[in-house]
């Protein structure tokens, strides 16, 4: 296990399950974080009239997410201490499989090369907090399918999934921190 694998932790799951809120709470508590690629890419592509959107060109969107995630990984390598990632390279593979699209070899190679801590935190679908918005256009059924795709993808790449309980953001943050330090 390299030093990144001991200090880089991913939060994954379906959309709208509270991942980003926990990442922001961790950041507010002084931890480094990498923001989610998908939402930022959608915002940028909408702003410039680009085609790298999941509903226009999902393969282009996946490539943009992969580039973003690798860049986030490299930026995190320059930091000291624990870093929390709002999704990781493996999420791109889960996304393509969710859509029934082939996963290019370079993406598989990226998932093998850019490794995170073996313990990955996963947020399960949570209908009571789920909301659609300009960037999150999936319905709750697709959020559940995304969650299942992430379980399959991360398991395939040898990660141990730790399910986040459906509790407050602060309680989730403490749940994660207890498991990061153990």
N, C-alpha and C positions, 0 to 999 in steps of 0.2 A: 504494500500500500504506500503510495507516495504521499507527500505532505498535503497535497490538495485533497486527496481522498479522506484525509482525517479532518479537514476543516471546512469543506464545501458541502453544504446541505441543501437538498432540493425539497421544495413543497410543490406537489403536483395534485392532480385530480381533475374533475370536470369543471366547466365554467360556472361561476356564480356560487362556489362552495365556501368562499371566505378566505381563500389563500392569500390574496393580495392584502387584505386587511391585516392578517397576521404578519406578513412580511413587513408592512409599514410599521406595525407595533414593535417588531424586533429592531427595525432601523431606528425608531424613536428611542429605543432602549440602548442605543449605541453600537449595534451590530451592523456590519457592512451587508449590503444587499444588492442583488441584480434584479432589475424589474422585468416583468413579463414582456417577451418579444411581441406576441400576437397583437395585443391591444395597441401598443405603440406603433407597430407597423400599419395596422388598419388606420389609425389616426393620421399618420403621415401620408399613406397612399390616398386617403380621401382628400386630404388637403391639397395634394398635387395632381389629383385626377389620375392616379396611377392604376395599373392593372393588377398589382400584387395584392389582391384581396381574395379571401377565401371563396367568395361567391362569384368571382370573375375568373381567376386563374389559380386554383389551389396548389398547383405544383410550384408556380412562381412564389406564392405566399410561403410555402414550406421552405424553399431555398432562402428566402429573406429571413425567415425565423432561424434557420440553421446558422446563417452568417451572424445574426444578432447574438445568438446563444454562444457561439464560439468566441466572438468578440467580448462578450460579458465574462466568459471564463478567463480570457487573457487579462482583462482588466482586474479581475478578482485575484489573479496570481500576483499582482503588484501590491496587494493589500496584506495586512498583518491580521491574524486572528480568524475567527469564524466568519464565514460568509454564507448568507441564505439566498438561494436562487428561487425566484418565482417562475417555476418550470425550468427544464434543462434540455439538453440536446436530445435525450431519449423521447421527450414529448413530441418532437417533430416526427419521429417514426410512428408513434402512437396515432398522431393526427392522420398521416397518410394511410395507415392501415384502417383507421376508422372509416375513411372514404373509399376503401377498397382499391387504393392506388398502389402501384409498385413502389418499393423503397429502393432508391438507387444505392449502389455499393458504397459510394462516398459518404452517404449518410450513416450507413451501418459502420463504416470505418470511424466516423466521427464519434459515434456512440461508444465505440471501444476505446478510442484514444482519449477522449475528454471525460474522465471518470470523476464521480462525486463520491461522497461518503456512502458506504453500502446501505446505510439507514436512510431511506427516503420517506418523507412524511406525505401522506395522501389524505386529501379532504374528500369525503364522500358527498354525494349529491344531497342537498339540503333544501327542500322545496320551500320551506318557510322564509328563507333569506334570498332565494333565487330571484333575480330580476334581469330582464332583457334591457338593453340600451342600444345606443348607436353602433357600438363595436360588438356587443354580445347579442347576436341575432338568433342564436340557437334556442330552441324551445327546451323545456325541462327533460323531455325524453332523450333528446340528443345530448344533453348534459350527462345523463346517466350512461349513455353509450360511450361518451368520451371518457368518463371515469373508468369504465370497464376496459377500454382500449389502453389506458395508462397502466392499469394493473398488469395487463398482459405484456406490454412493452417493457416496463421496468423489471418485471419478473424474469423475462427472457434474458435481460442483460445482467442478471445476477444481483439485483438490489433486493434488500429486505424492506418491505413496505410496512410502515407504522401508521395505522389509521388514526387520524385526528378525531377526538370526540366532539360532539356537537355541543359545545359550551361557549362561553363568551370569548371574545378575541383575547383579552388579557389571560384568561385561563388556558386558552390554547397556546399562547406564547410561553407560559410557565411549563405546560406539558412538554413542549418541544425542548425548552432549555434544560429540563431535568434529564431528558434522554440524550441530549447532545453532550452533556458533561459526564454521563455514565459510561 
